[in-house]
């Protein structure tokens, strides 16, 4: 009986106490060390200030409300969500904000980042291609590499519509995201086909799930000579870069390493926003090291490609001249 009375009092208290706004101290407090700031938001102070300046016009709210959130608070809320992958209620408790406001902050920041992706998710120009090819060749002796390509799973909750379309070969729901990276882990995840059509001065490195084409080099499926074995070894060492990039990406943004309880359209927007942030971090030289970067081992189980492979002669030529 006492338990029932206690429950009734608690329930009554919840109904009687409306939520009240508690203004978050909208600055990066000096008592937080740089490491503390990075551990909470995955970015240092300078980078956060850069993001606020970059997004301030998009995040400024034309409202007469007394408690309109500043661009800084909106950016911090979104970064905390991306970094932790916590429930919206938990993020709200941290900032003294209701769940609905947290959701609006994340949406506003994500949309602003995706709108500006053309500035940070870009195909390299000719000078940049030369630098990238030289870097890859110096590392593992594989010539002509402009990017590495692969896919990764981003876990999502079961969608309400076309649920079976999102079940992967491992039995859980996910988005299969195709990404390419350079030697510095910078990512490109969108509109790849348009760029590959014009790729004549180099190629991508992929695994056996891709067909061997003039613009994608893949390993020999059954190497029969020492040269082919050496080719495969160098290709494999070069391709590790994309796995490392996935690991760094998911460690920085733990949201990407856990199940995201949102619909696929919303998740796609979050992926795009995090990809932009990832590249901004590289441009800002804002390295985040929560420990040794894991190799991505949760790759889509792609069946071997069995279509036309018109890059075989190029592969043989590279093998003959370099290995």
PyMOL commands that set and color helices and strands:
alter all, ss='L'
color gray80, all
select helices_A, chain A and resi 2-16+34-41+45-59+71-84+88-95+99-115+117-119+126-140+163-166+192-196+226-252+254-257+264-283+312-322
alter helices_A, ss='H'
color red, helices_A
select strands_A, chain A and resi 145-155+174-181+187-188+203-205+216-217
alter strands_A, ss='S'
color yellow, strands_A
deselect
rebuild
show_as cartoon
